[in-house]
Amino acid sequence: MEENIKHKLIKTLNERLNWEYIAESSAIHHITPLLYWNLSRTDQGKNVPENVMAQFKKVYLETVGWNMIFYHELKEILRAFRNVRVPVICLKGIFLAEAIYKNTGLRSLNDIDLLVKDKDLHKIKKELSNLMYLPLDVYPTRWHEQWWTRLCEDAQVRYANLKRKFMLEVHWHIQPLSSPFKIDINTFWENAQPVTIGGAETMAFAPEDLFQHLCLHVYYHHAKGALRLKWCCDIAEVIRHYGEKIDWEYLVKSSKVYGTEEPMYRGLYLVKTYLGTPVPVHVLSDLNPGISCITFEDMFKKRLKSTKKKRSWRRTNYLNTLAEVDGTWNKMRILLKDIFPCRKFMIHHYSVKNKALVYGYYFLRLGVALQWALFIVWQMLLYPFEVGSRS
């Protein structure tokens, strides 16, 4: 903890605080273990009510135990991928907790996020099946599976081990299909560095590329109305961990190439302003897209206090990706099968209990398709720009 932050914490702890609100808010933002750790390391921690401190400690110890199981699972998955010679980059929490926080109890994990190359997706299916991981996505047709890397908005395949209750997300890109940014994922692979995570050899993003990923993550979730302070803490901890090793000049240059100045500026501005993280002033100046932070900060503060998630509408890239499919007949087949998928998909997607009623859901799906058609037209009228193709 920085000395200036420590002094502010000590001063705050001497005030009359609403600990019920603090406990609830820290749980919502997934920072209870981090809060406990910092409180326990200051003499003023005794000012915290005993029952609250006991609750914080309980969450911290549970996080330590649960994350140990996560890393054991990760080791098995990485071994399986290595068997078929698939390179892997560990993403987000599973990398940060051990390599950056240096204490796996400080950073909670909900799932395991890994990045592989899209050409290797077919290689890992059997290996994951052997580890009892089943894909959560059911494809409407085999054509969808063939074109999944261009049709899946989130650029990921989700797997679950239902017996051990683990979620695994295998990504092949770090941004959605509809993203206007021009991230070159191949450059991220070229810059990746070897690391040991959970006792297994793997790879991680270079610091500058890691910032791109983390700031984009905050940016997308903030746009959705879902923001966790945990994600801002991640950025702050990465800066403190790498320190002078960070190539700020390359970070600014690559941001301008990718068109990510705004997400980068927002993420770094927030951690400097609200977490006291040492971000060079000239970096913020170079990244500043020329927009006011007042509205953005107001939204940030409001969402920190809110427990509600807002829906966000963003332009779909579906038609653009469909255009890349070879042949008019194949395009029509995928479009029709998206609206009227197979019976197995309908039962799975809508959790149909009585299979005899499954055909009624096709009318529901047709209505949704018409709704989305109107929405796409509306979006194109509101935002008549061309979404950049992904590298």
C-alpha positions in Angstrom: 0.0 0.0 0.0 1.3 3.5 -0.9 2.2 5.7 2.1 -0.2 8.5 1.0 -3.0 5.9 0.7 -2.1 4.4 4.0 -2.4 7.8 5.7 -5.8 8.5 4.1 -7.0 5.0 5.3 -5.8 5.7 8.9 -7.6 9.1 8.8 -10.8 7.6 7.4 -10.8 4.7 10.0 -10.9 7.3 12.8 -14.2 8.7 11.4 -17.7 7.3 12.0 -18.3 4.8 9.2 -21.2 2.8 8.0 -19.6 -0.6 8.1 -22.7 -2.4 7.0 -22.6 -0.5 3.8 -18.8 -1.0 3.4 -19.2 -4.7 3.8 -22.0 -4.9 1.3 -20.3 -2.7 -1.2 -17.0 -4.6 -0.9 -18.8 -7.8 -1.6 -20.5 -6.4 -4.7 -17.2 -5.2 -6.1 -15.3 -8.4 -5.1 -12.7 -6.5 -3.1 -13.4 -7.9 0.4 -10.2 -10.0 0.6 -8.1 -7.0 -0.5 -9.9 -4.8 2.0 -9.3 -7.2 4.8 -5.6 -7.6 3.9 -5.0 -3.8 4.0 -7.0 -3.3 7.2 -5.2 -6.1 8.9 -1.8 -4.5 8.1 -2.5 -1.2 9.8 -2.7 -0.4 13.5 -6.0 1.4 12.9 -7.6 -1.9 11.9 -8.7 -2.3 15.5 -11.2 0.5 14.9 -13.1 -1.9 12.6 -16.0 -3.7 14.5 -14.9 -7.2 15.4 -17.8 -8.9 13.7 -17.1 -7.0 10.4 -13.4 -7.9 10.6 -14.3 -11.5 11.3 -16.6 -11.5 8.2 -13.8 -10.0 6.1 -11.3 -12.6 7.3 -13.8 -15.4 6.5 -14.1 -14.2 2.9 -10.4 -13.9 2.6 -9.7 -17.5 3.8 -12.5 -18.8 1.6 -10.9 -17.1 -1.4 -7.5 -18.6 -0.5 -9.0 -22.1 -0.4 -11.1 -21.8 -3.4 -8.3 -20.3 -5.5 -6.0 -23.2 -4.6 -8.5 -25.5 -6.2 -8.7 -23.3 -9.3 -4.9 -23.4 -9.7 -4.9 -27.2 -9.4 -7.5 -27.3 -12.1 -5.6 -24.9 -14.3 -2.5 -27.2 -14.1 -4.5 -30.1 -15.4 -5.9 -28.0 -18.3 -2.5 -26.6 -19.3 -1.0 -30.1 -19.2 -3.8 -31.3 -21.5 -3.3 -28.4 -24.0 0.5 -29.1 -23.9 -0.2 -32.7 -24.9 -1.6 -31.5 -28.2 0.9 -28.7 -28.6 -1.5 -25.8 -28.2 0.1 -22.6 -26.8 -2.0 -20.8 -24.2 -2.0 -17.3 -22.6 -3.6 -17.1 -19.2 -6.0 -14.1 -19.0 -7.4 -11.9 -16.2 -7.8 -13.3 -12.7 -6.1 -16.6 -13.1 -2.9 -14.8 -14.1 -3.3 -11.7 -11.9 -3.9 -13.4 -8.6 -0.6 -15.3 -8.5 1.7 -13.3 -10.7 0.6 -9.7 -9.9 -1.0 -9.8 -6.5 1.5 -12.3 -5.2 -1.1 -13.6 -2.8 -3.9 -15.7 -4.4 -6.2 -14.8 -1.6 -6.4 -11.2 -2.6 -8.0 -11.7 -5.9 -11.3 -13.7 -6.2 -11.8 -16.0 -9.2 -15.1 -16.9 -10.8 -13.8 -18.9 -13.7 -10.6 -19.7 -15.7 -10.0 -17.5 -18.8 -7.5 -18.7 -21.4 -6.5 -17.4 -24.8 -5.7 -19.8 -27.7 -5.4 -19.3 -31.4 -8.6 -19.9 -33.4 -6.9 -22.5 -35.5 -6.3 -24.6 -32.4 -9.9 -24.6 -31.1 -10.6 -28.0 -32.6 -7.5 -29.6 -31.0 -8.6 -28.8 -27.4 -12.2 -30.2 -27.6 -11.2 -33.8 -27.1 -8.7 -32.9 -24.3 -11.3 -30.9 -22.4 -13.8 -33.8 -22.9 -11.3 -36.1 -21.2 -11.2 -33.7 -18.3 -15.0 -33.8 -18.2 -15.5 -30.3 -19.6 -18.6 -30.0 -21.8 -19.3 -27.1 -24.1 -22.1 -24.9 -22.9 -22.9 -23.6 -26.3 -25.1 -25.7 -28.5 -24.8 -24.8 -32.2 -28.1 -24.5 -34.2 -26.4 -26.4 -37.2 -23.0 -27.7 -38.2 -22.6 -24.6 -40.3 -22.7 -22.5 -37.2 -20.0 -24.6 -35.6 -17.9 -24.2 -38.8 -18.2 -20.4 -38.8 -18.3 -19.9 -35.0 -15.1 -17.9 -34.8 -16.8 -15.3 -37.0 -20.3 -15.5 -35.7 -19.7 -15.6 -31.9 -20.0 -12.0 -30.6 -17.9 -12.6 -27.5 -15.1 -14.5 -29.3 -15.1 -17.3 -26.8 -16.2 -20.9 -26.2 -17.6 -21.7 -22.8 -17.0 -25.0 -21.1 -18.2 -26.4 -17.8 -17.2 -29.2 -15.5 -20.5 -29.9 -13.9 -19.2 -32.4 -11.5 -16.5 -30.2 -10.0 -18.4 -27.0 -10.8 -15.7 -25.2 -12.8 -16.3 -22.7 -15.6 -13.8 -22.4 -18.4 -13.8 -19.7 -21.0 -11.6 -20.3 -24.0 -11.0 -17.0 -26.0 -9.5 -16.5 -29.4 -9.6 -12.7 -29.2 -9.9 -10.1 -26.4 -12.6 -8.0 -28.0 -16.2 -8.6 -29.2 -17.0 -8.9 -32.9 -18.8 -5.6 -32.9 -15.9 -3.7 -31.4 -14.8 -0.6 -33.3 -11.2 -1.1 -32.1 -8.5 -2.6 -34.3 -6.6 -4.9 -31.9 -4.0 -7.0 -33.6 -4.1 -10.2 -31.6 -1.2 -11.6 -33.5 1.0 -8.9 -32.1 -0.2 -9.8 -28.6 0.9 -13.3 -29.3 4.3 -12.2 -30.6 4.8 -10.0 -27.4 3.7 -12.7 -25.0 6.1 -13.7 -22.2 6.7 -17.2 -20.7 5.5 -17.5 -17.0 4.8 -20.2 -14.5 1.3 -20.1 -13.1 -0.1 -22.7 -10.7 3.1 -24.7 -11.1 2.7 -25.0 -14.9 4.5 -23.3 -17.7 2.4 -21.1 -19.8 2.3 -17.5 -21.3 1.0 -14.1 -20.3 0.6 -10.8 -22.1 3.4 -8.3 -22.1 2.7 -5.5 -19.6 1.7 -3.0 -22.3 -0.7 -5.5 -23.9 -2.0 -6.5 -20.5 -3.1 -2.8 -20.0 -4.9 -2.9 -23.3 -6.9 -6.0 -22.2 -7.7 -4.7 -18.7 -8.7 -1.2 -19.8 -10.9 -2.6 -22.6 -12.5 -4.9 -20.0 -13.4 -2.0 -17.8 -14.5 0.0 -20.7 -16.9 -2.6 -22.1 -18.4 -3.4 -18.7 -18.8 0.2 -17.8 -20.7 0.7 -21.1 -23.0 -2.1 -20.0 -23.6 -0.5 -16.6 -21.8 -3.2 -14.8 -18.6 -2.0 -13.1 -16.6 -3.7 -10.3 -13.9 -1.9 -8.4 -11.9 -5.1 -8.6 -11.2 -4.5 -12.2 -9.7 -1.0 -11.4 -7.6 -2.6 -8.7 -6.3 -5.0 -11.3 -4.9 -2.1 -13.4 -3.5 -0.4 -10.3 -1.7 -3.6 -9.2 -0.2 -4.2 -12.6 1.3 -0.7 -12.6 2.7 -1.2 -9.1 4.1 -4.6 -10.0 5.9 -3.7 -13.3 6.8 -0.2 -12.3 9.8 1.1 -14.4 9.6 -1.9 -16.7 6.5 -0.5 -18.4 7.2 0.9 -21.8 4.8 3.9 -21.7 5.9 5.1 -25.1 5.0 1.8 -26.7 1.7 1.8 -24.8 0.7 5.2 -26.2 1.9 4.3 -29.7 0.0 1.0 -29.9 -3.1 2.6 -28.4 -3.2 5.1 -31.3 -2.6 2.3 -33.8 -5.5 0.2 -32.3 -7.7 3.3 -31.8 -8.0 2.5 -28.1 -7.0 5.9 -26.7 -10.3 6.4 -25.0 -10.5 3.1 -23.1 -6.9 3.4 -22.1 -7.3 7.0 -21.0 -10.3 6.2 -18.9 -8.8 3.2 -17.2 -5.6 4.9 -16.3 -7.3 8.1 -15.3 -9.6 6.3 -12.9 -6.8 4.4 -11.1 -4.6 7.5 -10.9 -7.5 9.7 -9.6 -9.3 7.3 -7.3 -6.6 4.8 -6.3 -3.6 7.0 -6.2 -1.7 4.9 -8.8 1.4 6.5 -10.2 0.5 7.1 -13.9 2.8 9.5 -15.7 1.1 12.8 -16.5 2.4 12.9 -20.1 0.9 9.4 -20.8 -2.6 10.7 -19.8 -2.0 13.8 -21.9 -0.9 11.8 -24.9 -3.9 9.4 -24.6 -6.5 12.1 -23.9 -9.0 11.7 -26.8 -10.2 15.3 -26.1 -13.4 14.5 -24.3 -14.6 15.7 -20.9 -14.2 13.3 -18.0 -17.0 15.0 -16.0 -19.9 12.9 -17.3 -17.8 9.7 -17.3 -16.7 10.3 -13.7 -20.3 11.0 -12.6 -21.4 7.7 -14.2 -18.4 5.9 -12.6 -19.3 7.2 -9.1 -22.9 6.4 -9.5 -22.2 2.8 -10.7 -19.8 2.2 -7.8 -22.8 2.8 -5.5 -25.4 0.9 -7.5 -26.1 -2.8 -7.3 -28.3 -2.7 -10.5 -27.1 -3.6 -13.9 -28.2 -1.6 -16.9 -28.8 -3.1 -20.3 -26.8 -1.7 -23.1 -27.5 -1.8 -26.8 -24.6 -2.0 -29.2 -24.5 -2.5 -32.9 -24.3 -6.1 -33.9 -21.6 -7.2 -36.3 -23.8 -10.2 -37.4 -24.5 -9.0 -40.9 -20.9 -8.1 -41.5 -19.7 -11.6 -40.4 -22.5 -13.3 -42.3 -21.3 -11.5 -45.5 -17.9 -13.4 -45.2 -19.6 -16.8 -45.5 -19.0 -18.2 -49.0 -22.1 -18.6 -51.3 -25.6 -17.1 -51.1 -27.1 -20.5 -50.2 -24.8 -20.9 -47.3 -25.7 -17.4 -46.1 -29.4 -18.2 -46.3 -29.0 -21.5 -44.6 -27.2 -20.0 -41.6 -29.7 -17.1 -41.3 -32.7 -19.5 -41.5 -31.2 -21.9 -39.1 -30.5 -19.1 -36.7 -34.2 -18.3 -36.6 -35.3 -21.9 -36.8 -32.6 -24.0 -35.2 -32.7 -27.7 -34.5 -35.0 -29.1 -31.7 -32.0 -30.0 -29.5 -30.8 -26.4 -29.5 -34.3 -25.1 -28.7 -34.7 -27.4 -25.7 -31.2 -26.5 -24.4 -31.5 -22.7 -25.1 -35.0 -22.2 -23.6 -34.7 -24.9 -20.9 -37.8 -26.5 -22.1 -39.1 -29.0 -19.5 -42.0 -30.5 -21.6 -40.5 -31.4 -24.9 -43.9 -31.6 -26.5 -44.1 -27.8 -26.1 -40.8 -27.0 -27.8 -42.4 -26.1 -31.2 -44.3 -23.2 -29.5 -40.9 -21.6 -28.8 -40.3 -21.2 -32.5 -43.0 -18.5 -32.7 -41.2 -16.7 -29.8 -37.9 -17.0 -31.7 -39.5 -15.6 -34.9 -40.7 -12.6 -32.9 -37.3 -12.0 -31.4 -35.8 -12.2 -34.9 -38.2 -9.5 -36.2 -37.3 -7.4 -33.1 -33.6 -7.7 -33.8 -34.1 -6.9 -37.5 -35.8 -3.6 -36.5 -33.1 -3.0 -34.0 -30.3 -3.4 -36.5 -32.1 -0.9 -38.9 -32.5 1.5 -36.0 -28.8 1.1 -35.0 -27.6 1.7 -38.6 -29.7 4.9 -38.7 -28.3 6.1 -35.4 -24.7 5.0 -35.9 -24.0 5.0 -39.7 -20.4 4.1 -39.4 -18.5 1.1 -40.7 -17.2 -1.2 -37.9 -13.5 -1.9 -38.5 -12.6 -5.5 -39.4 -10.6 -7.3 -36.8 -7.0 -8.3 -37.3 
